[in-house]
Amino acid sequence: MFQRTTEDALRRVGVRVHWVEDWYYSHHVGTAGGSVHCVTNVQRNLSGTTPWWHQA
């Protein structure tokens, strides 16, 4: 239900979601016992935007 709701909401604003199962990595390998929020990552295509430091 969470995945479907999230995908539907983000699709309406042009965001495509790809889910990755990272329980083992985020809890044992990469964070020495951390949680999934410690390794959450996002990829964005910003090629059509102006960097904030160039904006008026």
C-alpha distance matrix in Angstrom:
0.0 3.8 5.5 5.3 6.0 8.5 9.9 10.6 12.2 14.2 15.3 17.0 19.1 20.0 18.0 16.9 14.5 15.4 13.6 16.2 16.2 18.7 18.5 22.1 23.6 22.3 23.2 26.4 27.9 27.6 27.4 29.5 26.8 24.7 21.0 18.5 19.3 22.9 22.2 19.6 21.2 21.0 23.2 24.5 27.2 29.6 32.5 32.7 32.8 35.8 35.8 35.7 39.2 40.6 39.4 41.9
3.8 0.0 3.8 5.6 5.3 6.0 8.5 10.0 10.7 12.1 14.0 15.8 17.3 18.2 15.8 15.1 12.4 13.5 11.6 14.2 14.4 16.5 16.4 20.2 21.2 19.5 20.8 24.1 25.5 24.8 24.5 26.7 24.1 21.7 18.0 15.4 15.8 19.4 18.9 16.1 17.8 17.8 20.3 21.6 24.6 26.8 29.9 30.2 30.1 32.9 32.6 32.4 35.8 37.4 36.3 38.8
5.5 3.8 0.0 3.8 5.5 5.2 6.0 8.5 10.0 10.6 11.8 14.4 15.9 16.1 13.5 12.1 9.2 10.1 8.5 11.5 12.3 14.9 15.7 19.2 20.0 18.9 20.6 23.7 24.5 23.8 24.1 26.5 24.4 22.0 18.4 15.3 16.0 19.3 18.0 15.1 16.1 15.8 17.8 19.3 22.0 24.5 27.4 27.9 28.1 31.1 31.0 31.3 34.7 36.1 35.2 37.9
5.3 5.6 3.8 0.0 3.8 5.5 5.1 6.1 8.6 10.0 10.3 12.5 14.8 15.1 13.3 12.1 10.2 11.7 11.1 14.5 15.6 18.5 19.3 22.8 23.7 22.6 24.4 27.4 28.2 27.5 27.8 30.3 28.2 25.8 22.1 19.0 19.5 22.9 21.6 18.4 19.1 18.2 19.7 20.6 22.9 25.4 28.1 28.2 28.6 31.8 32.1 32.4 36.0 37.1 35.9 38.5
6.0 5.3 5.5 3.8 0.0 3.8 5.5 5.2 6.2 8.6 9.9 11.1 13.3 14.5 13.0 12.8 11.3 13.7 13.2 16.6 17.7 20.1 20.8 24.4 25.1 23.5 25.2 28.5 29.5 28.4 28.3 30.9 28.6 25.9 22.2 19.3 19.1 22.6 21.8 18.5 19.3 18.2 20.1 20.6 22.9 25.0 27.9 27.7 27.7 30.7 31.0 30.9 34.5 35.7 34.2 36.5
8.5 6.0 5.2 5.5 3.8 0.0 3.8 5.5 5.2 6.1 8.4 10.2 11.4 12.4 10.2 10.2 8.4 11.0 10.8 14.2 15.8 17.8 18.9 22.6 22.7 21.0 23.1 26.4 27.0 25.6 25.6 28.4 26.4 23.5 19.9 16.8 16.3 19.7 18.7 15.2 15.7 14.5 16.4 17.0 19.6 21.6 24.6 24.6 24.5 27.4 27.5 27.5 31.0 32.3 31.0 33.5
9.9 8.5 6.0 5.1 5.5 3.8 0.0 3.8 5.5 5.3 5.8 8.7 10.2 10.2 8.2 7.4 6.2 9.1 9.9 13.6 15.8 18.3 19.9 23.3 23.3 22.2 24.6 27.6 27.8 26.5 27.0 29.9 28.2 25.5 22.0 18.6 18.4 21.5 19.8 16.3 16.1 14.4 15.5 15.9 18.0 20.4 23.0 23.0 23.5 26.7 27.2 27.6 31.2 32.1 31.0 33.7
10.6 10.0 8.5 6.1 5.2 5.5 3.8 0.0 3.8 5.6 5.2 6.5 9.2 10.1 9.4 9.5 9.5 12.6 13.6 17.4 19.5 22.0 23.4 26.9 27.1 25.8 28.1 31.2 31.5 30.2 30.5 33.4 31.6 28.8 25.2 21.9 21.5 24.7 23.4 19.7 19.5 17.5 18.5 18.2 19.9 22.0 24.5 23.9 24.4 27.7 28.5 28.8 32.5 33.1 31.6 34.1
12.2 10.7 10.0 8.6 6.2 5.2 5.5 3.8 0.0 3.8 5.6 5.5 7.3 9.3 8.7 10.2 10.4 13.9 14.9 18.4 20.6 22.5 23.9 27.5 27.4 25.6 28.0 31.2 31.6 29.9 29.8 32.9 31.1 28.0 24.5 21.4 20.3 23.6 22.6 18.8 18.6 16.5 17.8 17.2 19.1 20.6 23.4 22.6 22.5 25.5 26.2 26.1 29.8 30.6 28.9 31.1
14.2 12.1 10.6 10.0 8.6 6.1 5.3 5.6 3.8 0.0 3.8 5.3 5.4 6.5 5.1 7.0 7.6 11.4 13.1 16.5 19.2 21.0 22.8 26.2 25.6 24.1 26.8 29.8 29.8 27.9 28.1 31.4 29.9 26.8 23.5 20.2 19.0 21.9 20.5 16.7 15.9 13.4 14.2 13.4 15.3 17.0 19.8 19.2 19.3 22.4 23.0 23.2 26.9 27.7 26.2 28.8
15.3 14.0 11.8 10.3 9.9 8.4 5.8 5.2 5.6 3.8 0.0 3.8 5.4 5.0 5.1 6.1 8.0 11.6 13.9 17.6 20.4 22.6 24.8 28.0 27.5 26.4 29.2 32.0 31.8 30.1 30.7 34.0 32.6 29.7 26.4 22.9 22.1 24.9 23.1 19.3 18.2 15.4 15.4 14.4 15.5 17.5 19.7 19.0 19.7 23.1 24.3 25.0 28.6 28.9 27.6 30.2
17.0 15.8 14.4 12.5 11.1 10.2 8.7 6.5 5.5 5.3 3.8 0.0 3.8 5.6 7.4 9.6 11.6 15.3 17.5 21.1 23.9 25.9 27.9 31.3 30.7 29.3 32.0 35.1 35.0 33.1 33.4 36.7 35.3 32.1 28.8 25.5 24.3 27.2 25.7 21.9 20.8 17.9 18.0 16.5 17.3 18.7 20.8 19.4 19.8 23.1 24.5 24.8 28.6 28.7 26.9 29.1
19.1 17.3 15.9 14.8 13.3 11.4 10.2 9.2 7.3 5.4 5.4 3.8 0.0 3.8 5.8 9.2 11.5 15.3 17.7 21.0 24.0 25.6 27.8 31.0 30.0 28.5 31.4 34.4 34.0 31.8 32.1 35.5 34.4 31.1 28.0 24.7 23.1 25.7 24.3 20.5 19.0 15.9 15.8 13.7 14.4 15.3 17.6 16.1 16.2 19.4 20.8 21.0 24.8 24.9 23.1 25.4
20.0 18.2 16.1 15.1 14.5 12.4 10.2 10.1 9.3 6.5 5.0 5.6 3.8 0.0 3.8 6.6 9.8 13.3 16.2 19.5 22.8 24.5 27.1 30.1 28.9 27.8 31.0 33.7 33.0 30.8 31.5 35.1 34.2 31.1 28.1 24.6 23.4 25.6 23.7 20.0 18.1 14.6 13.8 11.7 11.9 13.4 15.3 14.2 15.1 18.6 20.1 21.1 24.7 24.6 23.3 25.9
18.0 15.8 13.5 13.3 13.0 10.2 8.2 9.4 8.7 5.1 5.1 7.4 5.8 3.8 0.0 3.8 6.4 9.9 12.7 15.8 19.2 20.8 23.4 26.3 25.1 24.0 27.2 29.9 29.2 27.1 27.8 31.3 30.5 27.4 24.5 20.9 19.8 22.0 20.0 16.3 14.4 11.2 10.7 9.4 10.6 12.7 15.1 14.9 15.5 18.9 19.8 20.7 24.3 24.7 23.7 26.7
16.9 15.1 12.1 12.1 12.8 10.2 7.4 9.5 10.2 7.0 6.1 9.6 9.2 6.6 3.8 0.0 3.8 6.8 10.0 13.2 16.6 18.7 21.5 24.2 23.3 22.7 25.8 28.2 27.5 25.7 26.9 30.3 29.5 26.7 23.8 20.1 19.6 21.8 19.3 15.8 14.0 11.1 10.4 10.1 11.3 14.3 16.4 16.7 17.9 21.4 22.2 23.4 26.8 27.3 26.7 29.8
14.5 12.4 9.2 10.2 11.3 8.4 6.2 9.5 10.4 7.6 8.0 11.6 11.5 9.8 6.4 3.8 0.0 3.8 6.4 9.8 13.0 15.1 17.7 20.6 19.9 19.2 22.3 24.7 24.2 22.7 23.7 27.0 26.0 23.4 20.3 16.6 16.5 18.8 16.3 12.9 11.7 9.6 10.0 11.0 13.2 16.2 18.6 19.5 20.2 23.5 23.7 24.7 28.0 29.0 28.5 31.6
15.4 13.5 10.1 11.7 13.7 11.0 9.1 12.6 13.9 11.4 11.6 15.3 15.3 13.3 9.9 6.8 3.8 0.0 3.8 6.6 10.1 12.4 15.4 17.9 17.2 17.1 20.2 22.3 21.6 20.3 21.8 25.0 24.2 22.0 19.2 15.4 16.1 17.9 15.0 12.2 11.0 9.7 10.0 12.0 14.2 17.6 19.8 21.3 22.2 25.4 25.3 26.7 29.7 30.7 30.7 34.0
13.6 11.6 8.5 11.1 13.2 10.8 9.9 13.6 14.9 13.1 13.9 17.5 17.7 16.2 12.7 10.0 6.4 3.8 0.0 3.8 6.7 9.3 11.9 14.6 14.4 14.3 17.0 19.3 19.0 18.1 19.5 22.3 21.2 19.2 16.2 12.5 13.9 15.9 13.2 10.7 10.7 10.7 12.0 14.6 17.3 20.5 23.0 24.5 25.1 28.1 27.7 28.7 31.6 33.1 33.0 36.2
16.2 14.2 11.5 14.5 16.6 14.2 13.6 17.4 18.4 16.5 17.6 21.1 21.0 19.5 15.8 13.2 9.8 6.6 3.8 0.0 3.8 6.0 9.1 11.3 10.9 11.4 14.2 16.0 15.5 14.9 16.6 19.3 18.5 16.9 14.4 10.9 12.9 14.2 11.2 9.7 10.0 11.1 12.6 15.8 18.6 21.7 24.2 26.2 26.7 29.4 28.6 29.7 32.3 34.0 34.3 37.6
16.2 14.4 12.3 15.6 17.7 15.8 15.8 19.5 20.6 19.2 20.4 23.9 24.0 22.8 19.2 16.6 13.0 10.1 6.7 3.8 0.0 3.8 6.0 8.2 8.8 9.6 11.6 13.4 13.5 13.6 15.2 17.3 16.2 15.1 12.6 9.7 12.6 13.8 11.3 10.8 12.1 14.0 15.9 19.3 22.2 25.2 27.8 29.8 30.2 32.8 31.7 32.6 35.2 37.0 37.4 40.6
18.7 16.5 14.9 18.5 20.1 17.8 18.3 22.0 22.5 21.0 22.6 25.9 25.6 24.5 20.8 18.7 15.1 12.4 9.3 6.0 3.8 0.0 3.8 5.6 5.3 5.9 8.3 10.0 9.9 9.9 11.4 13.6 12.8 11.7 9.8 7.2 10.4 10.8 8.4 9.0 10.9 13.6 15.8 19.4 22.6 25.3 27.9 30.2 30.2 32.5 31.0 31.7 34.0 36.2 36.7 40.0
18.5 16.4 15.7 19.3 20.8 18.9 19.9 23.4 23.9 22.8 24.8 27.9 27.8 27.1 23.4 21.5 17.7 15.4 11.9 9.1 6.0 3.8 0.0 3.8 5.6 5.3 6.0 8.2 9.6 10.3 10.9 12.3 10.5 10.0 8.0 6.6 10.4 11.0 9.8 10.8 13.5 16.5 19.1 22.6 25.9 28.4 31.3 33.5 33.2 35.4 33.8 34.2 36.5 38.9 39.2 42.3
22.1 20.2 19.2 22.8 24.4 22.6 23.3 26.9 27.5 26.2 28.0 31.3 31.0 30.1 26.3 24.2 20.6 17.9 14.6 11.3 8.2 5.6 3.8 0.0 3.8 5.6 5.4 5.7 6.8 8.7 10.0 10.7 9.7 10.4 9.7 9.3 12.9 12.5 11.2 13.2 15.5 18.7 21.0 24.7 27.8 30.4 33.0 35.5 35.3 37.3 35.6 36.2 38.2 40.6 41.3 44.5
23.6 21.2 20.0 23.7 25.1 22.7 23.3 27.1 27.4 25.6 27.5 30.7 30.0 28.9 25.1 23.3 19.9 17.2 14.4 10.9 8.8 5.3 5.6 3.8 0.0 3.8 5.6 5.5 4.7 5.4 7.6 9.2 9.3 9.4 9.3 8.5 11.7 10.4 8.6 11.1 13.0 16.4 18.5 22.2 25.4 27.7 30.3 33.0 32.7 34.5 32.6 33.3 35.1 37.5 38.5 41.7
22.3 19.5 18.9 22.6 23.5 21.0 22.2 25.8 25.6 24.1 26.4 29.3 28.5 27.8 24.0 22.7 19.2 17.1 14.3 11.4 9.6 5.9 5.3 5.6 3.8 0.0 3.8 6.0 6.4 5.6 5.8 8.1 7.3 6.2 5.7 5.2 8.2 6.9 6.1 8.8 11.5 15.1 17.9 21.4 24.8 26.8 29.7 32.2 31.5 33.2 31.1 31.4 33.3 36.0 36.6 39.7
23.2 20.8 20.6 24.4 25.2 23.1 24.6 28.1 28.0 26.8 29.2 32.0 31.4 31.0 27.2 25.8 22.3 20.2 17.0 14.2 11.6 8.3 6.0 5.4 5.6 3.8 0.0 3.8 6.4 7.2 6.2 6.6 4.6 5.2 5.5 7.0 10.1 9.1 9.5 12.1 15.1 18.7 21.6 25.1 28.5 30.5 33.5 35.9 35.1 36.7 34.6 34.7 36.5 39.3 39.9 42.8
26.4 24.1 23.7 27.4 28.5 26.4 27.6 31.2 31.2 29.8 32.0 35.1 34.4 33.7 29.9 28.2 24.7 22.3 19.3 16.0 13.4 10.0 8.2 5.7 5.5 6.0 3.8 0.0 3.8 6.3 6.4 5.4 5.3 7.5 9.1 10.5 13.4 11.7 11.6 14.7 17.2 20.9 23.4 27.0 30.3 32.3 35.0 37.7 37.1 38.6 36.3 36.7 38.2 41.0 41.9 45.0
27.9 25.5 24.5 28.2 29.5 27.0 27.8 31.5 31.6 29.8 31.8 35.0 34.0 33.0 29.2 27.5 24.2 21.6 19.0 15.5 13.5 9.9 9.6 6.8 4.7 6.4 6.4 3.8 0.0 3.8 6.0 6.2 7.9 9.3 10.9 11.5 14.1 11.8 10.9 14.2 16.0 19.6 21.7 25.3 28.4 30.4 32.9 35.8 35.4 36.8 34.5 35.1 36.5 39.2 40.4 43.5
27.6 24.8 23.8 27.5 28.4 25.6 26.5 30.2 29.9 27.9 30.1 33.1 31.8 30.8 27.1 25.7 22.7 20.3 18.1 14.9 13.6 9.9 10.3 8.7 5.4 5.6 7.2 6.3 3.8 0.0 3.8 6.1 8.1 8.1 9.8 10.1 11.9 9.0 8.0 11.6 13.2 16.8 19.0 22.6 25.7 27.4 30.0 32.8 32.2 33.4 31.0 31.5 32.8 35.6 36.8 39.9
27.4 24.5 24.1 27.8 28.3 25.6 27.0 30.5 29.8 28.1 30.7 33.4 32.1 31.5 27.8 26.9 23.7 21.8 19.5 16.6 15.2 11.4 10.9 10.0 7.6 5.8 6.2 6.4 6.0 3.8 0.0 3.8 5.5 4.9 7.6 9.1 10.3 7.2 7.9 11.6 13.9 17.7 20.3 23.7 27.0 28.4 31.3 33.9 32.9 33.9 31.3 31.4 32.7 35.7 36.7 39.6
29.5 26.7 26.5 30.3 30.9 28.4 29.9 33.4 32.9 31.4 34.0 36.7 35.5 35.1 31.3 30.3 27.0 25.0 22.3 19.3 17.3 13.6 12.3 10.7 9.2 8.1 6.6 5.4 6.2 6.1 3.8 0.0 3.8 5.9 9.3 11.6 13.2 10.4 11.5 15.1 17.6 21.4 24.1 27.4 30.8 32.2 35.1 37.7 36.7 37.7 35.0 35.0 36.2 39.3 40.3 43.1
26.8 24.1 24.4 28.2 28.6 26.4 28.2 31.6 31.1 29.9 32.6 35.3 34.4 34.2 30.5 29.5 26.0 24.2 21.2 18.5 16.2 12.8 10.5 9.7 9.3 7.3 4.6 5.3 7.9 8.1 5.5 3.8 0.0 3.8 6.8 9.8 11.7 9.8 11.5 14.6 17.6 21.3 24.4 27.7 31.2 32.8 35.8 38.2 37.1 38.3 35.8 35.6 37.1 40.2 40.9 43.6
24.7 21.7 22.0 25.8 25.9 23.5 25.5 28.8 28.0 26.8 29.7 32.1 31.1 31.1 27.4 26.7 23.4 22.0 19.2 16.9 15.1 11.7 10.0 10.4 9.4 6.2 5.2 7.5 9.3 8.1 4.9 5.9 3.8 0.0 3.8 7.0 8.1 6.3 8.6 11.4 14.7 18.3 21.6 24.7 28.3 29.7 32.9 35.1 33.9 35.0 32.5 32.2 33.8 36.9 37.4 40.1
21.0 18.0 18.4 22.1 22.2 19.9 22.0 25.2 24.5 23.5 26.4 28.8 28.0 28.1 24.5 23.8 20.3 19.2 16.2 14.4 12.6 9.8 8.0 9.7 9.3 5.7 5.5 9.1 10.9 9.8 7.6 9.3 6.8 3.8 0.0 3.8 5.4 5.5 7.6 9.3 12.9 16.4 19.8 22.8 26.5 28.1 31.4 33.4 32.2 33.7 31.5 31.1 33.1 36.1 36.3 39.0
18.5 15.4 15.3 19.0 19.3 16.8 18.6 21.9 21.4 20.2 22.9 25.5 24.7 24.6 20.9 20.1 16.6 15.4 12.5 10.9 9.7 7.2 6.6 9.3 8.5 5.2 7.0 10.5 11.5 10.1 9.1 11.6 9.8 7.0 3.8 0.0 3.8 5.3 5.6 6.2 9.9 13.1 16.5 19.6 23.2 25.1 28.3 30.2 29.4 31.1 29.2 29.1 31.4 34.0 34.2 37.0
19.3 15.8 16.0 19.5 19.1 16.3 18.4 21.5 20.3 19.0 22.1 24.3 23.1 23.4 19.8 19.6 16.5 16.1 13.9 12.9 12.6 10.4 10.4 12.9 11.7 8.2 10.1 13.4 14.1 11.9 10.3 13.2 11.7 8.1 5.4 3.8 0.0 3.8 5.5 5.2 8.8 11.8 15.5 18.1 21.9 23.2 26.7 28.4 27.1 28.6 26.5 26.1 28.3 31.1 31.1 33.8
22.9 19.4 19.3 22.9 22.6 19.7 21.5 24.7 23.6 21.9 24.9 27.2 25.7 25.6 22.0 21.8 18.8 17.9 15.9 14.2 13.8 10.8 11.0 12.5 10.4 6.9 9.1 11.7 11.8 9.0 7.2 10.4 9.8 6.3 5.5 5.3 3.8 0.0 3.8 6.0 9.0 12.5 15.9 18.7 22.4 23.6 26.9 28.9 27.6 28.8 26.4 26.0 27.9 30.8 31.3 34.0
22.2 18.9 18.0 21.6 21.8 18.7 19.8 23.4 22.6 20.5 23.1 25.7 24.3 23.7 20.0 19.3 16.3 15.0 13.2 11.2 11.3 8.4 9.8 11.2 8.6 6.1 9.5 11.6 10.9 8.0 7.9 11.5 11.5 8.6 7.6 5.6 5.5 3.8 0.0 3.8 6.2 9.9 13.0 16.2 19.8 21.3 24.4 26.8 25.8 27.3 25.1 25.3 27.2 29.9 30.6 33.6
19.6 16.1 15.1 18.4 18.5 15.2 16.3 19.7 18.8 16.7 19.3 21.9 20.5 20.0 16.3 15.8 12.9 12.2 10.7 9.7 10.8 9.0 10.8 13.2 11.1 8.8 12.1 14.7 14.2 11.6 11.6 15.1 14.6 11.4 9.3 6.2 5.2 6.0 3.8 0.0 3.8 7.0 10.5 13.5 17.2 18.9 22.2 24.1 23.3 25.0 23.2 23.4 25.7 28.2 28.5 31.5
21.2 17.8 16.1 19.1 19.3 15.7 16.1 19.5 18.6 15.9 18.2 20.8 19.0 18.1 14.4 14.0 11.7 11.0 10.7 10.0 12.1 10.9 13.5 15.5 13.0 11.5 15.1 17.2 16.0 13.2 13.9 17.6 17.6 14.7 12.9 9.9 8.8 9.0 6.2 3.8 0.0 3.8 6.9 10.1 13.7 15.4 18.6 20.8 20.1 21.9 20.2 20.9 23.2 25.4 25.9 29.1
21.0 17.8 15.8 18.2 18.2 14.5 14.4 17.5 16.5 13.4 15.4 17.9 15.9 14.6 11.2 11.1 9.6 9.7 10.7 11.1 14.0 13.6 16.5 18.7 16.4 15.1 18.7 20.9 19.6 16.8 17.7 21.4 21.3 18.3 16.4 13.1 11.8 12.5 9.9 7.0 3.8 0.0 3.8 6.5 10.2 12.1 15.3 17.2 16.8 18.9 17.7 18.6 21.3 23.0 23.4 26.7
23.2 20.3 17.8 19.7 20.1 16.4 15.5 18.5 17.8 14.2 15.4 18.0 15.8 13.8 10.7 10.4 10.0 10.0 12.0 12.6 15.9 15.8 19.1 21.0 18.5 17.9 21.6 23.4 21.7 19.0 20.3 24.1 24.4 21.6 19.8 16.5 15.5 15.9 13.0 10.5 6.9 3.8 0.0 3.8 6.9 9.4 12.2 14.5 14.6 17.0 16.2 17.8 20.4 21.7 22.3 25.8
24.5 21.6 19.3 20.6 20.6 17.0 15.9 18.2 17.2 13.4 14.4 16.5 13.7 11.7 9.4 10.1 11.0 12.0 14.6 15.8 19.3 19.4 22.6 24.7 22.2 21.4 25.1 27.0 25.3 22.6 23.7 27.4 27.7 24.7 22.8 19.6 18.1 18.7 16.2 13.5 10.1 6.5 3.8 0.0 3.8 6.0 9.0 10.9 11.0 13.7 13.4 15.2 18.0 18.8 19.2 22.7
27.2 24.6 22.0 22.9 22.9 19.6 18.0 19.9 19.1 15.3 15.5 17.3 14.4 11.9 10.6 11.3 13.2 14.2 17.3 18.6 22.2 22.6 25.9 27.8 25.4 24.8 28.5 30.3 28.4 25.7 27.0 30.8 31.2 28.3 26.5 23.2 21.9 22.4 19.8 17.2 13.7 10.2 6.9 3.8 0.0 3.8 5.7 7.8 8.9 12.0 12.5 15.0 17.6 17.7 18.2 21.9
29.6 26.8 24.5 25.4 25.0 21.6 20.4 22.0 20.6 17.0 17.5 18.7 15.3 13.4 12.7 14.3 16.2 17.6 20.5 21.7 25.2 25.3 28.4 30.4 27.7 26.8 30.5 32.3 30.4 27.4 28.4 32.2 32.8 29.7 28.1 25.1 23.2 23.6 21.3 18.9 15.4 12.1 9.4 6.0 3.8 0.0 3.8 5.5 5.4 8.2 8.8 11.4 14.0 13.9 14.5 18.1
32.5 29.9 27.4 28.1 27.9 24.6 23.0 24.5 23.4 19.8 19.7 20.8 17.6 15.3 15.1 16.4 18.6 19.8 23.0 24.2 27.8 27.9 31.3 33.0 30.3 29.7 33.5 35.0 32.9 30.0 31.3 35.1 35.8 32.9 31.4 28.3 26.7 26.9 24.4 22.2 18.6 15.3 12.2 9.0 5.7 3.8 0.0 3.8 5.7 8.2 9.7 13.0 15.0 14.1 15.0 18.7
32.7 30.2 27.9 28.2 27.7 24.6 23.0 23.9 22.6 19.2 19.0 19.4 16.1 14.2 14.9 16.7 19.5 21.3 24.5 26.2 29.8 30.2 33.5 35.5 33.0 32.2 35.9 37.7 35.8 32.8 33.9 37.7 38.2 35.1 33.4 30.2 28.4 28.9 26.8 24.1 20.8 17.2 14.5 10.9 7.8 5.5 3.8 0.0 3.8 7.0 9.7 12.6 15.0 13.5 13.6 16.9
32.8 30.1 28.1 28.6 27.7 24.5 23.5 24.4 22.5 19.3 19.7 19.8 16.2 15.1 15.5 17.9 20.2 22.2 25.1 26.7 30.2 30.2 33.2 35.3 32.7 31.5 35.1 37.1 35.4 32.2 32.9 36.7 37.1 33.9 32.2 29.4 27.1 27.6 25.8 23.3 20.1 16.8 14.6 11.0 8.9 5.4 5.7 3.8 0.0 3.8 6.4 8.9 11.6 10.3 10.2 13.6
35.8 32.9 31.1 31.8 30.7 27.4 26.7 27.7 25.5 22.4 23.1 23.1 19.4 18.6 18.9 21.4 23.5 25.4 28.1 29.4 32.8 32.5 35.4 37.3 34.5 33.2 36.7 38.6 36.8 33.4 33.9 37.7 38.3 35.0 33.7 31.1 28.6 28.8 27.3 25.0 21.9 18.9 17.0 13.7 12.0 8.2 8.2 7.0 3.8 0.0 3.8 6.3 8.3 6.6 6.8 10.5
35.8 32.6 31.0 32.1 31.0 27.5 27.2 28.5 26.2 23.0 24.3 24.5 20.8 20.1 19.8 22.2 23.7 25.3 27.7 28.6 31.7 31.0 33.8 35.6 32.6 31.1 34.6 36.3 34.5 31.0 31.3 35.0 35.8 32.5 31.5 29.2 26.5 26.4 25.1 23.2 20.2 17.7 16.2 13.4 12.5 8.8 9.7 9.7 6.4 3.8 0.0 3.8 5.4 5.5 6.8 10.5
35.7 32.4 31.3 32.4 30.9 27.5 27.6 28.8 26.1 23.2 25.0 24.8 21.0 21.1 20.7 23.4 24.7 26.7 28.7 29.7 32.6 31.7 34.2 36.2 33.3 31.4 34.7 36.7 35.1 31.5 31.4 35.0 35.6 32.2 31.1 29.1 26.1 26.0 25.3 23.4 20.9 18.6 17.8 15.2 15.0 11.4 13.0 12.6 8.9 6.3 3.8 0.0 3.8 5.4 5.3 8.5
39.2 35.8 34.7 36.0 34.5 31.0 31.2 32.5 29.8 26.9 28.6 28.6 24.8 24.7 24.3 26.8 28.0 29.7 31.6 32.3 35.2 34.0 36.5 38.2 35.1 33.3 36.5 38.2 36.5 32.8 32.7 36.2 37.1 33.8 33.1 31.4 28.3 27.9 27.2 25.7 23.2 21.3 20.4 18.0 17.6 14.0 15.0 15.0 11.6 8.3 5.4 3.8 0.0 3.8 5.6 8.2
40.6 37.4 36.1 37.1 35.7 32.3 32.1 33.1 30.6 27.7 28.9 28.7 24.9 24.6 24.7 27.3 29.0 30.7 33.1 34.0 37.0 36.2 38.9 40.6 37.5 36.0 39.3 41.0 39.2 35.6 35.7 39.3 40.2 36.9 36.1 34.0 31.1 30.8 29.9 28.2 25.4 23.0 21.7 18.8 17.7 13.9 14.1 13.5 10.3 6.6 5.5 5.4 3.8 0.0 3.8 6.6
39.4 36.3 35.2 35.9 34.2 31.0 31.0 31.6 28.9 26.2 27.6 26.9 23.1 23.3 23.7 26.7 28.5 30.7 33.0 34.3 37.4 36.7 39.2 41.3 38.5 36.6 39.9 41.9 40.4 36.8 36.7 40.3 40.9 37.4 36.3 34.2 31.1 31.3 30.6 28.5 25.9 23.4 22.3 19.2 18.2 14.5 15.0 13.6 10.2 6.8 6.8 5.3 5.6 3.8 0.0 3.8
41.9 38.8 37.9 38.5 36.5 33.5 33.7 34.1 31.1 28.8 30.2 29.1 25.4 25.9 26.7 29.8 31.6 34.0 36.2 37.6 40.6 40.0 42.3 44.5 41.7 39.7 42.8 45.0 43.5 39.9 39.6 43.1 43.6 40.1 39.0 37.0 33.8 34.0 33.6 31.5 29.1 26.7 25.8 22.7 21.9 18.1 18.7 16.9 13.6 10.5 10.5 8.5 8.2 6.6 3.8 0.0
